Amino acid sequence: MGWIIVVVLVYIPLMIGLHRLAVRYGRSNEAVGWLIVSLFVSPILMIVVVWCIGETEEKREERLVADELLKMRIRDEVNE
């Protein structure tokens, strides 16, 4: 009975966090794979691994373009 509480209160939230981190870093195609590996290893270790690997190049470019568009919009509003 105690292990069910551990799974619900600790393991599942860590796996949800791992999935969200993988998606945020542009690794949504690999998110299920990270979850499967975390079942056998540790979700905490997999969170660290995904965090160390970082964003994909596509996600980084997408973020930079969005940031530049935001800067341009702010500059236009200030100059009005």
N, C-alpha and C positions, 0 to 999 in steps of 0.2 A: 504494500500500500504506500509506503514511504517513497518508493522509486517513482511512482506515478506523480506525486507532488513535485519531485525534482524535475521530471520531464516537463511538466506543465509550466512550472514557475521559472525554470532556468534554461533548459535545452531548447524548447520551442521559441522563446523570445530571441535567443542567440541566433538560431537558424533564420528567423525572420529578419534580424539585423544583417546577417550575412547576405541574404537575398537582396535586401534593399541596397546594401553597399555595392554588390556586384552590378546591379542595374544602374546605380548612380555613376559608376565608373565605366559604363558602356559595355559591360560584360554580361548583358542580359541573355545572350545566346548560351553562355557558359554557366548561368546561374544554377540550373538544375544539377549540373555536374559538380559545382562547388558544394551544393547541399548534400549530394550523395556521398562525396568524400568526407564531409563533416560528420556524417553518421558514423563512419568508421574511425576517424581520427579524433577531431575535436572542433566544434564550431569556433571556439576562441582562436585556435591555431589557424583555421581557414580565414577568419576575419583578418588576422595579421598578414597572412599571405596575400590576400586580395588587396589590402591596403598598401602593402609594399610594392606590389606589381603596378598599381596605379591605374590611371585612365588609359583607354585605348587612344590611338592617334585620332580616330574619327571623332570620338567624344571630346577630346581636347580641342580639335579644330571647331567643332560645333559650339563649345563653350566660349571660345575666343571670338567667334563671329557674333554670338549673342551679346557678349560684353561690348564689343565694338559698336554694334547697333544701338545698344542702350546708351553708350557714351555720346553717339551722334545725336540721338533723340534729346538727351539732356542738354547738349550744347545748343541745339536748335531752339529749345524752349527758353534757355537763358538769353539767347541773342534776340529774342522777339521783343 
